[in-house]
Amino acid sequence: MSKILIVDDEADIRNALKRRLEREGYEVDTAESAKAADLLIQAQHPSYDVVVSDMSMEEQDSGLIVLKDAIAHDIFTEVIVITAYGNVANAVESMRRGAFDYVEKNVPGIDVYELIAFKVSLAMEQRRSAVTTVRRLEEVVAKSDKLPESISE
């Protein structure tokens, strides 16, 4: 089963996202801060498949801290940064640091929970694809290591 971590300092948002993603069949953990998220990330084996983190919690750039911690623990963990106060600089910085996506919570006419559920499914596909590619590469390397030297040159 796919494992998701939601990090947001607003309990209503955490709980609503948790319920929405559990309906999709995901196993979901929650954290109320970057610090709490880091503890969960470090303890999670296998790693979370996707982390959804608010940008501004105890610090204005808490989402970037969560992003760094998640990717440091597992380069294949996809991170979606969400924010109520979107700006281009934060979006660019999030993507530059490896976020899968950056989503504004308060877009008129958009059901943000549906949007995030959709983004999580896309992130899961991205993760599966990346892990599959690395496994194939490892198999090719392992096979080439077993070839006689004259064939592998």
Phi, psi and omega in degrees: 000141180287141185245128183238144172242129175250128181237115179202140181280352177262113183302321181300317180290314178306310184292320179295317178295319179302310180300316182297316182285328176295326176298333179278354178100007179275151169270127190234130170251159178228155175217148183261359181204166177297322180295314178296322179297317181299319179299316179293318180300313182294329183275346186276117176222119358292166186297162172298142176284316181222140173241129175248117185231137172293147179285312186248112176232248180292336175232159182294334181246030181304324179299324178290328176293315177299316178304311180299313182297317182295314182289326177295326180284321181206111184301339182270354176293127178269137182239130175248121179264129178243153181205150174272343185236067184293141170213157186298319182299316179294320179297313180298315181296319178299313181292321179299325181273002172109010178296146175289320182200168180225121188233131174276136182283331190249063177259118182303136176081002181245131173278101187297329180291321175295317180298315181293321176300320177295315179297322178297318179296322176294319179296321178297319177298316179300315180297313180302317181296315181296316180295319178298317179299315180295319178298318178297317179298316178299320178296317180297315180296316180298319178293320181290332177290337181270350180287148174299151184304321183295330179278323185279355180274000000 
